[in-house]
């Protein structure tokens, strides 16, 4: 065994600073160049022949990286598109269904069967179904004008569905660059967090709260207990306990989460019989996992979403409970 000083010196003197695999770098650079060249060809078509949906439909049909190229052009993330496809399959909205030709490609699925499609599934459908291609192109051309998407999508994402981006207009390209750069910062902002939103409501209503462990659970159930998002008015004598679960993705962990909340409900009922256990449960992740959702809502005395009407109902609920 070498001495620690020598091991230390090895790391200092032989440090590569940034690891990279040259073979992978070359292969991925080819991928980047392919996307770039694909977009340059598309740009030339738009400039010489005008903006036509046909160009984008052919791109999706003929190019393996066609969808990735359109996503790069608009700044719309692949994961966000998959969420959007899931929403389109799950909701019954005439305007959106007509826009995307839903009846021509969507499978007959029960609510319990709807799961998020894989990249491979989407790629296969792009090659095999002309109406799926037309539907996706329509989303990028007209999605921002569709009422349900205008209500549902955050403005940060809705702005990416801009026809000016498809025209390769310089301000739109700058917009894409800025949104790419700021995506992480945007996602990390506390103001964009559901818990922050709930906290703001409580502050506006003049309601004191704490976060963390309920006193009796911490003393008597150290293994089963969990930290709580909001405890009103304080940990020692809670009247209302609130948990927030906003999910935009689906996962097997949702079943575990619903079971956990059920166990917490039993503990609260044992140690704090007068307290109300409330859940904010929202997002497409719960919308398409109905069985897990049913178990989840069963754990709470009442459930709210972040819909405007539900927020107002929540405020009235607090007034009633805290009289």
HELIX and SHEET records of a PDB file:
HELIX    1   1 UNK A    4  UNK A   13  1                                  10    
HELIX    2   2 UNK A   22  UNK A   49  1                                  28    
HELIX    3   3 UNK A   53  UNK A   62  1                                  10    
HELIX    4   4 UNK A   66  UNK A   74  1                                   9    
HELIX    5   5 UNK A   78  UNK A   90  1                                  13    
HELIX    6   6 UNK A   94  UNK A   99  1                                   6    
HELIX    7   7 UNK A  102  UNK A  105  1                                   4    
HELIX    8   8 UNK A  111  UNK A  113  5                                   3    
HELIX    9   9 UNK A  119  UNK A  128  1                                  10    
HELIX   10  10 UNK A  130  UNK A  142  1                                  13    
HELIX   11  11 UNK A  143  UNK A  145  5                                   3    
HELIX   12  12 UNK A  147  UNK A  152  1                                   6    
HELIX   13  13 UNK A  155  UNK A  158  1                                   4    
HELIX   14  14 UNK A  163  UNK A  166  1                                   4    
HELIX   15  15 UNK A  170  UNK A  188  1                                  19    
HELIX   16  16 UNK A  190  UNK A  192  5                                   3    
HELIX   17  17 UNK A  194  UNK A  204  1                                  11    
HELIX   18  18 UNK A  215  UNK A  220  1                                   6    
HELIX   19  19 UNK A  253  UNK A  271  1                                  19    
HELIX   20  20 UNK A  284  UNK A  287  1                                   4    
HELIX   21  21 UNK A  290  UNK A  298  1                                   9    
HELIX   22  22 UNK A  308  UNK A  321  1                                  14    
SHEET    1   A 5 UNK A 210  UNK A 212  0                                        
SHEET    2   A 5 UNK A 228  UNK A 232 -1                                        
SHEET    3   A 5 UNK A 240  UNK A 246 -1                                        
SHEET    4   A 5 UNK A 276  UNK A 282  1                                        
SHEET    5   A 5 UNK A 302  UNK A 304  1                                        
END                                                                             
